[in-house]
Amino acid sequence: GAFFDGDTAWGAMINYDHPQVIHFFEQNLVYLLEEFHVDGFRFDFTRVIIHGDNPGEAHVRKPGSGGGWEFLHKLRAAARSVNPNCIFIGEHLPNEWGITNFGGPLDSQWCDDFHDRLKDACSGNPWVMPALANAVKLTHTDAGDWYKASMYAESHDEVGNENGRIPNVGGFGHGWRMAKVAAAVTLMGRSIPMFFMGGESGEHRQFFNGSADALDLDDYLNDAARGRIRAWFNVLLDLRAGDNIKGPSPLSVAYAQDQQLGFVRGQAGEYYALANFGSWTGWKSLAELNLPDGIYRELWNSTWPAFAVENEDEHTNGGRDVYLDRGNWLHVPDYGAVILQKR
């Protein structure tokens, strides 16, 4: 009886302020850290933990006695006593940045606003670019630091509860292209990036809750187009791992209209990324796209043959050997992404 206190739509609520309950969960986390050397924990729907004593909170059927905020703080302290670098991430929808900013019990939270706006963009919403631009900048505004937000295109909800995978919502014939665009915005973004299994290979199938469904590994490993999607992910991961990007480097949005998002990344603004979520393709002035002053080269292009899928046409800008500045025009690919690097 002491273990539970209150009720939620998913079952009984934990008695967050009971000493034995706190001790039980502290020791569970310590065991996982010591025996399995995990480096972090993700907590499901932390709003109910933190606001479980609020009768008006969604999914709370019977309020508990509270204490969720302190409960998470104590778990975090216990985990940090074993591994000072252990990270706590919350699925907290909609976001409340106070739980991860200074004084909060969590280190990072899933960025619901980024996910929703990115999914809108991938679904063809022509009006969402300004809102997506604001979401991309959240770690410079509402969130207190780059790692306070975990940004993602898909989660278990979109994959389990519905078929909201990016290749599916992206539309027939260009879903795989859209998966590469979403990857560019997420991996070049300023946050902890998160991908659901299979996303790096353009998986479109839903994994139903309660089923024994699994990735088709033969298809995953041997389909040439899936391999080219993984190649795109890998070059972005390598780029992001560089000291001049990583997580902390600044991000500024340069362009957000016409289903296109352009932003600058890097410690000294070395990179310009343009993501096109729409079907328009053609030439656009780099001055109109607000490319900062300087001389650039085309570092990566999602339509190059190494990454091409679905009969994708190449829309190159000359590659590594061409000099580009604000006086030039950029060949913008449909459902594609281009990354420029300052020379």
C-alpha positions in Angstrom: 0.0 0.0 0.0 2.8 2.4 0.8 4.4 1.9 -2.6 1.6 3.5 -4.6 -0.2 6.8 -4.0 -2.7 8.1 -6.6 -3.6 6.8 -10.0 -2.9 7.7 -13.6 -4.3 6.7 -17.0 -1.5 4.1 -17.2 -1.9 2.6 -13.7 -1.1 3.3 -10.1 1.1 6.3 -9.3 4.4 5.7 -7.4 4.5 7.2 -3.9 7.2 9.6 -4.7 7.7 11.0 -1.2 7.9 7.7 0.7 11.4 7.0 2.1 11.4 3.3 1.2 10.1 4.0 -2.3 12.9 6.5 -2.9 15.5 4.1 -1.6 14.2 1.3 -3.8 14.5 3.4 -7.0 17.9 4.9 -5.9 19.3 1.4 -5.5 17.9 0.2 -8.8 19.7 3.0 -10.6 22.9 2.4 -8.7 22.8 -1.3 -9.6 22.3 -0.5 -13.3 25.2 1.9 -13.3 27.6 -0.3 -11.4 26.7 -3.7 -13.0 25.9 -2.6 -16.6 27.8 0.7 -16.9 24.9 2.5 -18.5 25.6 6.2 -18.9 22.1 7.7 -18.5 18.4 7.2 -17.9 15.3 8.3 -19.8 12.2 8.9 -17.7 8.7 8.3 -19.3 6.3 11.3 -19.2 7.8 13.2 -16.3 4.9 15.6 -16.2 3.0 13.1 -14.1 6.0 12.6 -11.8 6.4 16.3 -11.2 2.7 17.3 -11.3 1.2 14.1 -9.9 -0.4 16.0 -7.0 -2.3 18.3 -9.3 -5.9 17.2 -9.9 -6.0 19.1 -13.2 -3.0 17.5 -14.7 -3.6 15.4 -17.9 -3.6 11.7 -17.3 -3.9 12.0 -13.5 -7.0 10.2 -12.4 -6.4 10.5 -8.7 -3.7 12.9 -7.4 -0.9 11.6 -5.2 0.8 13.3 -2.3 3.4 14.9 -4.5 7.2 14.9 -4.1 8.1 14.1 -7.6 10.4 17.0 -8.1 12.4 16.0 -5.0 12.2 12.3 -6.0 14.0 13.0 -9.3 16.6 15.2 -7.5 17.4 12.3 -5.1 17.6 9.7 -7.9 20.0 12.0 -9.8 22.2 12.5 -6.7 22.4 8.8 -6.2 23.3 8.1 -9.8 25.9 10.9 -9.8 27.5 9.3 -6.8 28.4 6.4 -9.0 29.0 8.2 -12.3 29.3 12.0 -12.1 28.6 12.1 -15.9 25.3 10.2 -15.7 22.6 12.1 -17.6 18.9 12.2 -16.8 16.6 12.8 -19.8 12.8 13.3 -19.5 10.0 12.8 -21.9 8.2 16.0 -20.8 5.4 17.0 -23.2 4.7 19.9 -23.6 8.1 21.2 -22.5 8.7 23.1 -19.2 12.3 24.3 -19.4 12.4 24.9 -15.6 12.9 21.1 -15.1 16.2 21.1 -17.0 17.5 24.7 -16.5 19.4 25.7 -13.3 17.9 24.0 -10.3 15.8 21.5 -12.2 16.1 17.7 -11.5 16.8 16.7 -15.1 19.7 17.3 -17.5 17.8 17.3 -20.8 14.2 16.9 -22.1 12.8 15.7 -25.3 12.1 18.8 -27.4 8.4 18.4 -28.3 8.2 21.7 -30.2 11.1 20.8 -32.4 9.7 17.3 -33.2 6.2 18.6 -33.9 7.4 21.4 -36.2 9.9 19.1 -38.0 7.2 16.6 -38.6 4.9 19.3 -39.9 7.6 20.4 -42.3 8.2 16.9 -43.5 4.4 16.4 -44.0 4.4 19.3 -46.4 3.1 22.2 -44.3 4.2 25.3 -46.2 3.7 27.7 -43.3 5.7 26.1 -40.5 9.2 27.4 -41.3 9.1 30.4 -38.9 7.9 28.1 -36.0 10.6 25.4 -36.9 13.2 28.2 -36.9 12.2 29.2 -33.4 12.3 25.5 -32.3 15.8 25.1 -33.8 17.0 28.1 -31.7 15.5 26.9 -28.4 18.8 26.1 -26.8 19.7 29.8 -27.3 16.4 31.0 -25.8 14.2 29.0 -23.5 16.6 26.0 -22.8 19.6 27.0 -20.7 22.3 25.2 -22.7 22.8 23.1 -25.8 22.3 19.7 -24.0 19.1 20.8 -22.2 17.1 19.8 -25.3 17.0 16.4 -27.0 15.8 16.9 -30.6 14.4 14.1 -32.7 12.3 13.3 -35.8 10.8 10.1 -34.5 10.2 8.4 -31.1 8.5 5.3 -29.9 5.2 7.1 -29.9 5.3 7.9 -33.7 6.5 4.4 -34.4 4.4 2.4 -32.0 1.2 4.3 -31.5 0.9 5.4 -35.2 2.9 5.3 -38.4 4.5 8.7 -38.1 7.9 7.6 -39.4 9.4 10.4 -41.5 9.6 8.3 -44.8 5.9 7.6 -44.3 4.7 11.2 -43.6 7.2 12.5 -46.2 5.0 11.2 -49.0 5.2 8.5 -51.6 8.2 8.8 -53.9 10.2 11.2 -51.7 9.9 9.8 -48.2 13.5 8.6 -48.1 14.7 12.0 -49.3 12.8 13.6 -46.5 14.5 11.3 -44.0 17.8 12.8 -45.2 16.5 16.3 -44.8 15.2 15.6 -41.3 18.6 14.1 -40.4 20.5 17.2 -41.6 18.4 19.5 -39.5 18.6 17.3 -36.4 22.3 16.4 -36.6 23.4 19.9 -37.6 21.2 21.3 -34.8 22.3 22.5 -31.4 21.1 19.8 -29.0 21.4 16.1 -28.1 20.2 14.4 -31.3 18.1 11.3 -31.0 17.0 8.7 -33.6 14.6 5.8 -33.3 16.0 2.4 -34.5 15.9 2.1 -38.2 15.6 5.9 -38.8 19.2 6.0 -40.0 18.3 3.5 -42.7 15.0 5.1 -43.9 12.8 2.5 -42.1 9.1 3.3 -42.9 7.3 0.5 -41.1 5.4 0.9 -37.8 6.5 -1.2 -34.9 3.2 -2.1 -33.2 3.0 -2.1 -29.4 2.9 -5.6 -28.0 4.1 -7.3 -31.2 7.4 -9.2 -31.8 8.0 -7.1 -34.9 11.7 -6.5 -35.7 13.8 -4.8 -38.3 14.4 -6.9 -41.4 18.2 -7.1 -41.1 18.7 -8.6 -44.6 16.9 -5.6 -46.1 18.7 -3.2 -43.6 22.2 -4.4 -44.5 21.8 -5.3 -48.2 19.4 -2.7 -49.8 21.7 -0.3 -51.6 19.4 2.7 -51.2 19.2 2.1 -47.4 23.0 2.0 -47.4 23.2 5.4 -49.1 20.9 6.8 -46.4 23.2 5.5 -43.7 26.1 7.0 -45.6 24.4 10.4 -45.4 23.9 9.9 -41.6 27.5 8.9 -41.2 29.0 11.9 -42.9 26.8 14.2 -40.8 27.8 12.3 -37.6 31.4 12.7 -38.5 30.9 16.4 -39.2 29.1 17.0 -36.0 31.8 15.2 -34.0 34.4 17.8 -35.0 35.6 20.3 -32.4 34.2 23.3 -34.3 30.6 21.9 -34.2 29.8 19.2 -31.5 27.0 20.4 -29.3 28.0 23.8 -27.8 28.8 25.8 -30.9 26.3 28.6 -31.8 23.4 28.3 -34.2 21.7 31.2 -36.0 18.8 31.0 -38.4 19.5 32.8 -41.7 16.5 31.9 -43.8 13.1 30.4 -43.0 10.5 30.5 -45.8 9.3 28.7 -48.9 9.6 25.4 -47.2 13.3 26.0 -46.8 15.4 26.5 -43.6 18.9 27.9 -43.7 21.0 28.1 -40.6 24.6 28.8 -39.6 26.6 26.5 -37.3 30.1 26.3 -35.9 32.4 28.0 -33.4 33.1 30.7 -35.9 30.1 30.2 -38.1 32.0 27.9 -40.4 29.0 26.0 -41.8 25.8 27.0 -43.6 23.1 24.3 -43.9 20.1 24.6 -46.2 17.2 22.1 -45.9 14.4 22.1 -48.5 11.3 20.3 -47.4 9.4 21.1 -50.6 9.2 20.1 -54.3 10.5 23.3 -55.7 14.0 23.0 -57.2 16.0 25.7 -58.9 18.6 28.4 -58.4 18.4 30.8 -55.5 20.7 33.7 -54.7 23.0 33.0 -51.7 22.5 36.7 -50.8 18.7 36.1 -50.6 19.5 33.0 -48.5 21.4 35.3 -46.2 24.7 33.4 -46.5 27.2 35.3 -44.2 30.2 37.0 -45.8 33.0 34.8 -46.8 34.2 32.2 -49.3 32.6 28.8 -49.1 32.7 25.4 -50.8 30.0 22.7 -51.1 30.9 20.2 -48.4 27.9 17.8 -48.6 24.8 17.5 -50.8 22.1 14.9 -50.1 21.6 14.4 -53.8 25.1 13.4 -54.7 25.3 9.8 -56.1 26.8 8.5 -52.8 23.5 9.4 -51.1 20.9 9.3 -53.8 17.7 7.4 -53.4 14.3 7.0 -55.2 15.5 8.1 -58.7 16.8 11.3 -57.1 18.2 13.8 -59.5 21.6 15.3 -58.6 21.5 19.1 -57.9 25.2 19.7 -57.2 26.9 23.1 -56.7 30.3 22.0 -57.9 31.5 20.2 -54.8 34.7 20.9 -52.9 36.6 22.7 -55.7 34.1 25.5 -56.4 34.3 28.9 -54.7 30.9 30.3 -53.5 30.0 33.6 -51.9 27.0 35.9 -51.6 27.4 36.8 -55.2 26.7 33.3 -56.4 23.5 31.3 -56.8 22.8 28.0 -55.1 21.2 25.0 -56.9 18.6 24.0 -54.4 17.5 20.4 -54.5 13.9 19.3 -54.1 13.5 17.4 -50.8 17.2 17.8 -50.2 19.9 19.4 -48.1 23.1 21.2 -48.9 25.9 22.0 -46.4 28.4 24.7 -47.2 31.8 25.2 -45.4 33.8 28.3 -45.2 37.2 28.0 -46.9 
